[in-house]
Amino acid sequence: MTSPICVLRLKPKADARRIRHGHPWAWSDELVLDRRSRAVPAGALAVLEDAERQPLAVGIATVEGKIAFRVLDRDPAAVIDAGWLRTRLAAALTLRERLFDQPYYRLVHAEGDALPGLIIDRFGDVLVVQPNALWIEERLEDLTAILRELTGAGTIIKNGSGRARAQEGLAEDSGMLAGEAPGAPIPVPMNGATYLADVMGGQKTGLFYDQRPNHAFTRALSREARVLDVFSHVGGFALAALAGGARHALSVDASAPALELAREGAALMGMQARFDTRQGDAFAVMEDLAAQGESFDVVVADPPAFAPSKNALTQGLRAYERVARLAAPLVAPGGTLILCSCSHAADLGKFRQACLRGIGRAGRDPRILHTGFAGPDHPQHPALSDTGYLKALALHLMP
């Protein structure tokens, strides 16, 4: 990495105070886009100036994209080199080591750790890196060396897939950055449960650490309970419930490999006799369970992002309403319904309204017990709602 040589400038009517007060992005329509600035290569280091040519920050230029500038450092004179990157990574590691007594967590959460476009999840001696921005993609050699030095990790995997990379114009490209690929899923202890993370072939990095505190809340509700976990993935809520003393847990998911990992996790916990799975479309399975007269003390629905963008918001909110409408009848009188959303575009208010509409249409009378978010290894940038994407509502359904 080298010092910036490019300069980008805000238009006179652009709000420079927004950048000065902490926002990490400048939009393309805020910049003076002349022949010189349009020639700045994507991913190049640049200094951003206000309309009076006063430097505001140093960061990454992507002038042809919607986000034309991403702040790396608020000191415009900062030298963005391997030493700078090491300092940022070390700070992220120090925070996690204070928060967790075992090395299983999200190590870097993009802008939440002042490293835009970079996601790193840690599974003991294994790190899974998602380089979702060109500036990181071009610096993977430095990144890998620093991560090995700081964490001692022997295996570092590049997961180069997903929507975020496509939006940056990056091709899918996954593989090994250091060490050898794990020969089997990795056992991950969390909230007294054991999860199996398929870091090579599973969804995202193999496990969703963000739900850790919501799993813990569910565990606390689950003593002697019958629990239904819909959109279960590798058994996230169901295994936490079993660890909390659930009498029985049923995981529902469309993915047979994910459910097999859930069963293996339950077996490692010695709780396979209290655990069942059902593969199929979640909506259809909920309808079937209702037709069979099934009911559960705790029902959890943690679907994929139905509203990943503003264009998908209306349709996504309808999907969340439908989930709530189908899940509510499965909750025993006086039981608890937990509904989750990982959609960036659906804020907490809109998501809550959609859930309450669905519960109301099901004829149930809810009370909000708890509102949950991602764990502290997913720090939120206060100016970016995207870094606070996860919402969880726990609702007591009146007898």
C-alpha positions as CSV (number, residue, x, y, z in Angstrom):
1,M,0.0,0.0,0.0
2,T,1.2,3.5,-0.8
3,S,0.4,7.0,0.1
4,P,-2.5,8.6,-1.8
5,I,-1.8,10.5,-4.9
6,C,-5.3,11.3,-6.0
7,V,-7.6,14.1,-4.9
8,L,-11.4,14.1,-5.0
9,R,-13.5,17.2,-4.2
10,L,-17.0,17.7,-2.9
11,K,-19.4,20.0,-4.8
12,P,-20.2,23.4,-3.2
13,K,-23.7,22.2,-2.2
14,A,-22.5,18.9,-0.7
15,D,-22.6,18.6,3.0
16,A,-19.0,18.4,4.1
17,R,-20.2,18.4,7.8
18,R,-21.6,15.0,7.3
19,I,-18.1,13.6,6.6
20,R,-16.5,15.7,9.3
21,H,-19.1,14.4,11.8
22,G,-18.3,10.8,11.1
23,H,-20.1,9.5,8.1
24,P,-17.7,7.1,6.3
25,W,-19.0,7.5,2.7
26,A,-19.3,10.2,0.0
27,W,-21.8,9.6,-2.8
28,S,-21.0,10.0,-6.5
29,D,-23.5,12.8,-6.9
30,E,-21.7,14.8,-4.2
31,L,-18.4,14.9,-6.0
32,V,-17.0,17.1,-8.7
33,L,-16.7,14.5,-11.5
34,D,-14.5,16.1,-14.2
35,R,-12.1,14.4,-16.5
36,R,-9.4,14.3,-13.9
37,S,-11.5,12.7,-11.2
38,R,-13.2,10.3,-13.5
39,A,-9.7,9.0,-14.4
40,V,-9.0,7.9,-10.8
41,P,-8.8,4.1,-10.9
42,A,-11.3,2.2,-8.8
43,G,-9.7,1.2,-5.5
44,A,-7.1,3.9,-5.6
45,L,-6.2,5.8,-2.5
46,A,-7.4,9.4,-2.5
47,V,-7.8,12.4,-0.3
48,L,-11.3,13.9,-0.1
49,E,-11.5,17.7,0.0
50,D,-14.4,20.0,0.7
51,A,-15.4,22.6,-1.9
52,E,-12.9,25.0,-0.4
53,R,-10.1,22.5,-0.9
54,Q,-9.7,21.7,2.8
55,P,-8.8,18.0,3.2
56,L,-11.4,15.9,5.1
57,A,-10.1,12.4,5.0
58,V,-8.1,9.8,3.2
59,G,-9.8,6.8,1.7
60,I,-10.7,4.6,-1.3
61,A,-12.1,6.0,-4.5
62,T,-14.7,4.2,-6.6
63,V,-16.0,7.2,-8.6
64,E,-18.1,5.2,-11.0
65,G,-20.0,3.5,-8.2
66,K,-22.9,4.9,-6.1
67,I,-20.5,5.1,-3.1
68,A,-17.7,7.1,-4.7
69,F,-15.4,7.4,-1.6
70,R,-15.0,5.3,1.5
71,V,-13.1,6.8,4.5
72,L,-10.2,4.9,5.8
73,D,-8.7,7.5,8.1
74,R,-9.9,10.9,9.2
75,D,-6.4,12.2,9.2
76,P,-5.9,13.2,5.6
77,A,-2.1,12.9,6.1
78,A,-2.3,9.3,7.3
79,V,-0.1,6.8,5.4
80,I,-2.2,3.8,4.5
81,D,0.4,1.1,4.5
82,A,0.9,-2.3,6.0
83,G,1.6,-0.7,9.4
84,W,-1.7,1.2,9.3
85,L,-3.5,-2.0,8.4
86,R,-1.8,-3.9,11.2
87,T,-2.9,-1.2,13.7
88,R,-6.6,-1.5,12.7
89,L,-6.5,-5.3,12.7
90,A,-4.8,-5.4,16.1
91,A,-7.5,-3.0,17.5
92,A,-10.2,-5.3,16.3
93,L,-8.5,-8.4,17.8
94,T,-8.0,-6.6,21.2
95,L,-11.7,-5.8,21.4
96,R,-12.7,-9.4,20.7
97,E,-10.3,-10.8,23.2
98,R,-11.8,-8.6,25.8
99,L,-15.3,-9.8,24.9
100,F,-14.8,-13.5,24.5
101,D,-12.8,-16.1,26.3
102,Q,-12.6,-18.4,23.3
103,P,-11.4,-17.6,19.8
104,Y,-14.8,-18.0,18.0
105,Y,-16.2,-14.7,16.8
106,R,-16.4,-12.1,14.0
107,L,-13.0,-10.6,14.0
108,V,-13.6,-7.7,11.6
109,H,-17.0,-6.2,10.7
110,A,-16.3,-3.8,7.8
111,E,-17.1,-0.2,8.7
112,G,-17.9,-1.3,12.2
113,D,-14.1,-1.8,12.6
114,A,-13.1,1.1,10.3
115,L,-12.1,-1.5,7.6
116,P,-14.7,-1.0,4.8
117,G,-15.5,-4.0,2.7
118,L,-13.7,-6.5,5.0
119,I,-15.4,-9.3,6.9
120,I,-13.4,-11.9,8.9
121,D,-14.8,-14.7,11.0
122,R,-12.6,-16.7,13.4
123,F,-13.0,-20.4,14.1
124,G,-10.2,-21.1,16.5
125,D,-7.1,-21.7,14.3
126,V,-9.1,-21.0,11.1
127,L,-9.9,-17.5,9.7
128,V,-12.5,-17.0,6.9
129,V,-11.9,-13.7,5.0
130,Q,-14.5,-12.0,2.8
131,P,-12.8,-9.3,0.8
132,N,-15.9,-7.4,-0.5
133,A,-14.0,-4.3,-1.8
134,L,-11.3,-3.9,-4.4
135,W,-8.9,-2.2,-2.0
136,I,-8.8,-5.3,0.2
137,E,-8.7,-7.6,-2.8
138,E,-5.6,-5.9,-4.0
139,R,-3.9,-6.2,-0.6
140,L,-4.6,-9.8,0.4
141,E,-0.9,-10.7,0.7
142,D,-0.3,-8.0,3.3
143,L,-3.6,-8.9,5.0
144,T,-2.8,-12.6,5.2
145,A,0.7,-12.0,6.7
146,I,-0.6,-9.6,9.3
147,L,-3.4,-11.9,10.3
148,R,-1.0,-14.8,10.8
149,E,1.3,-12.7,12.9
150,L,-1.5,-11.3,15.1
151,T,-3.7,-14.4,15.6
152,G,-1.3,-17.3,15.0
153,A,-3.9,-18.8,12.7
154,G,-2.6,-21.6,10.6
155,T,-5.4,-21.6,8.1
156,I,-6.8,-18.6,6.3
157,I,-9.6,-19.1,3.7
158,K,-10.8,-16.6,1.1
159,N,-14.6,-16.6,0.6
160,G,-14.9,-14.5,-2.5
161,S,-18.6,-14.9,-3.2
162,G,-21.8,-13.0,-2.5
163,R,-23.8,-10.0,-3.5
164,A,-21.5,-7.5,-1.9
165,R,-18.6,-8.5,-4.2
166,A,-20.8,-8.3,-7.3
167,Q,-21.8,-4.8,-6.4
168,E,-18.2,-3.9,-6.3
169,G,-17.6,-5.5,-9.7
170,L,-15.5,-8.3,-8.2
171,A,-15.7,-11.8,-9.6
172,E,-16.4,-14.8,-7.4
173,D,-13.1,-16.2,-6.4
174,S,-12.6,-18.4,-3.3
175,G,-9.6,-20.5,-2.2
176,M,-6.8,-20.8,0.4
177,L,-4.7,-17.9,1.5
178,A,-2.7,-19.8,4.0
179,G,-2.5,-23.4,5.3
180,E,-4.6,-26.3,4.2
181,A,-8.4,-26.6,3.8
182,P,-10.1,-28.2,6.8
183,G,-11.1,-31.8,6.1
184,A,-14.3,-31.6,8.1
185,P,-16.7,-29.0,9.6
186,I,-15.3,-27.2,12.6
187,P,-17.0,-27.6,16.1
188,V,-17.8,-24.2,17.6
189,P,-18.8,-23.9,21.2
190,M,-21.4,-21.1,21.8
191,N,-24.0,-20.6,24.6
192,G,-23.4,-24.1,25.9
193,A,-24.2,-25.6,22.5
194,T,-21.9,-27.1,19.9
195,Y,-22.3,-26.0,16.3
196,L,-20.6,-27.4,13.2
197,A,-19.3,-24.7,10.8
198,D,-18.7,-25.8,7.2
199,V,-16.2,-23.1,6.4
200,M,-15.5,-24.4,2.9
201,G,-19.0,-25.1,1.5
202,G,-21.5,-23.6,3.9
203,Q,-23.5,-20.3,3.8
204,K,-21.4,-17.2,4.1
205,T,-18.4,-18.0,6.3
206,G,-20.1,-21.2,7.7
207,L,-21.8,-19.9,10.8
208,F,-23.8,-16.9,11.8
209,Y,-22.1,-15.4,14.9
210,D,-24.4,-12.4,14.8
211,Q,-27.3,-14.3,16.5
212,R,-25.2,-15.2,19.6
213,P,-27.1,-13.0,22.1
214,N,-30.5,-13.9,20.6
215,H,-29.6,-17.6,20.9
216,A,-28.7,-16.9,24.5
217,F,-32.1,-15.2,25.1
218,T,-33.9,-18.2,23.6
219,R,-31.9,-20.6,25.7
220,A,-33.1,-18.8,28.8
221,L,-36.7,-19.3,27.8
222,S,-36.4,-22.9,26.8
223,R,-36.2,-25.0,30.0
224,E,-38.6,-28.0,29.6
225,A,-40.1,-26.3,26.5
226,R,-41.0,-27.7,23.1
227,V,-39.2,-25.6,20.6
228,L,-39.6,-25.0,16.9
229,D,-36.8,-23.4,14.9
230,V,-37.8,-22.5,11.4
231,F,-35.1,-21.4,8.8
232,S,-32.8,-23.2,11.2
233,H,-29.6,-23.4,9.1
234,V,-27.2,-25.6,11.3
235,G,-29.5,-25.5,14.3
236,G,-28.8,-22.1,15.6
237,F,-31.7,-21.5,18.0
238,A,-32.7,-25.2,18.4
239,L,-29.3,-26.3,19.7
240,A,-29.2,-23.3,22.1
241,A,-32.6,-24.2,23.3
242,L,-31.4,-27.8,24.0
243,A,-28.5,-26.5,25.9
244,G,-30.9,-24.5,28.0
245,G,-32.9,-27.6,28.9
246,A,-35.5,-27.8,26.2
247,R,-37.6,-31.0,26.3
248,H,-37.6,-31.3,22.5
249,A,-36.5,-29.2,19.6
250,L,-37.4,-29.4,15.9
251,S,-35.3,-27.7,13.2
252,V,-36.8,-26.9,9.8
253,D,-34.7,-25.8,6.8
254,A,-34.6,-26.3,3.1
255,S,-31.0,-27.4,3.1
256,A,-30.3,-31.1,3.8
257,P,-26.6,-30.5,4.4
258,A,-27.3,-27.8,7.0
259,L,-29.8,-30.0,8.8
260,E,-27.2,-32.8,8.8
261,L,-24.7,-30.5,10.5
262,A,-27.5,-29.6,13.0
263,R,-28.0,-33.3,13.8
264,E,-24.2,-33.8,14.2
265,G,-24.1,-30.8,16.6
266,A,-26.9,-32.3,18.7
267,A,-25.1,-35.6,18.8
268,L,-21.9,-33.9,20.0
269,M,-23.9,-32.4,22.8
270,G,-25.4,-35.8,23.6
271,M,-28.9,-34.5,22.9
272,Q,-29.8,-36.3,19.7
273,A,-32.7,-38.1,21.4
274,R,-34.4,-34.7,22.0
275,F,-33.8,-33.3,18.6
276,D,-35.5,-33.8,15.2
277,T,-35.2,-32.1,11.8
278,R,-37.6,-31.6,8.9
279,Q,-36.4,-30.6,5.5
280,G,-38.7,-28.5,3.2
281,D,-40.0,-25.1,2.3
282,A,-40.5,-23.3,5.6
283,F,-43.8,-21.8,4.7
284,A,-45.2,-25.2,3.6
285,V,-43.9,-26.9,6.7
286,M,-45.5,-24.3,9.0
287,E,-48.8,-24.8,7.2
288,D,-48.5,-28.6,7.6
289,L,-47.7,-28.4,11.3
290,A,-50.7,-26.1,11.9
291,A,-52.9,-28.6,10.0
292,Q,-51.7,-31.4,12.2
293,G,-52.6,-29.4,15.3
294,E,-49.0,-29.0,16.5
295,S,-48.0,-26.4,19.1
296,F,-44.8,-25.3,20.7
297,D,-43.8,-23.3,23.8
298,V,-41.2,-21.4,21.8
299,V,-41.3,-20.8,18.0
300,V,-38.4,-19.1,16.3
301,A,-38.3,-17.9,12.6
302,D,-35.0,-16.6,11.4
303,P,-35.4,-16.3,7.6
304,P,-32.9,-15.1,5.0
305,A,-32.9,-11.4,4.0
306,F,-36.3,-10.9,2.3
307,A,-35.5,-7.1,1.8
308,P,-31.8,-6.9,0.9
309,S,-32.4,-3.6,-0.9
310,K,-34.9,-0.7,-1.0
311,N,-36.3,-2.1,-4.3
312,A,-37.2,-5.3,-2.5
313,L,-38.6,-3.6,0.7
314,T,-42.4,-3.8,-0.1
315,Q,-42.2,-7.5,-1.1
316,G,-39.9,-8.3,1.8
317,L,-42.2,-6.8,4.4
318,R,-45.0,-8.9,3.0
319,A,-42.9,-12.0,3.4
320,Y,-42.1,-11.1,7.0
321,E,-45.8,-10.6,7.7
322,R,-46.5,-14.0,6.2
323,V,-43.9,-15.6,8.4
324,A,-45.5,-14.1,11.5
325,R,-49.0,-15.1,10.3
326,L,-48.0,-18.7,9.8
327,A,-45.8,-19.0,12.9
328,A,-48.2,-17.4,15.4
329,P,-50.8,-20.2,15.4
330,L,-48.0,-22.7,16.2
331,V,-47.3,-21.0,19.5
332,A,-49.0,-22.6,22.5
333,P,-51.1,-20.2,24.7
334,G,-48.8,-18.2,26.8
335,G,-45.8,-19.2,24.7
336,T,-43.1,-17.1,23.0
337,L,-42.7,-16.2,19.3
338,I,-39.2,-15.0,18.2
339,L,-39.0,-13.3,14.8
340,C,-35.8,-12.2,13.1
341,S,-34.7,-10.1,10.2
342,C,-31.3,-9.7,8.6
343,S,-32.6,-7.3,5.9
344,H,-30.6,-4.0,5.6
345,A,-33.5,-2.2,4.0
346,A,-36.1,-3.1,6.6
347,D,-35.5,-1.0,9.7
348,L,-36.7,-2.1,13.1
349,G,-39.9,-0.1,13.0
350,K,-41.0,-1.4,9.6
351,F,-40.1,-5.0,10.5
352,R,-42.0,-4.8,13.8
353,Q,-45.1,-3.4,12.1
354,A,-45.0,-6.2,9.5
355,C,-44.6,-8.8,12.3
356,L,-47.5,-7.4,14.4
357,R,-49.7,-7.3,11.3
358,G,-49.1,-11.0,10.7
359,I,-49.7,-11.9,14.3
360,G,-52.9,-9.9,14.3
361,R,-54.1,-11.6,11.2
362,A,-53.5,-14.9,12.9
363,G,-55.8,-13.8,15.7
364,R,-53.1,-13.7,18.4
365,D,-52.6,-11.1,21.1
366,P,-48.8,-10.2,21.4
367,R,-46.7,-8.4,24.0
368,I,-43.1,-7.5,23.2
369,L,-40.7,-9.1,25.7
370,H,-37.4,-8.2,24.2
371,T,-35.8,-6.6,21.1
372,G,-32.4,-8.1,20.2
373,F,-29.6,-7.2,17.8
374,A,-26.3,-8.6,16.7
375,G,-23.6,-9.3,19.3
376,P,-20.7,-7.0,20.2
377,D,-18.4,-8.6,17.7
378,H,-20.6,-6.9,15.1
379,P,-20.0,-3.3,16.1
380,Q,-22.4,-0.8,14.5
381,H,-21.2,2.4,12.8
382,P,-23.7,5.0,14.1
383,A,-24.0,6.6,10.7
384,L,-24.6,3.4,8.8
385,S,-27.8,1.5,9.4
386,D,-26.4,-1.4,7.3
387,T,-24.0,-2.3,10.1
388,G,-27.0,-2.7,12.5
389,Y,-28.9,-4.9,10.0
390,L,-30.0,-7.7,12.5
391,K,-33.2,-7.4,14.4
392,A,-35.0,-9.9,16.7
393,L,-38.3,-9.6,18.4
394,A,-39.4,-11.8,21.2
395,L,-43.2,-11.7,21.7
396,H,-45.3,-13.3,24.4
397,L,-48.6,-14.5,22.9
398,M,-51.3,-14.1,25.5
399,P,-53.3,-17.2,26.5
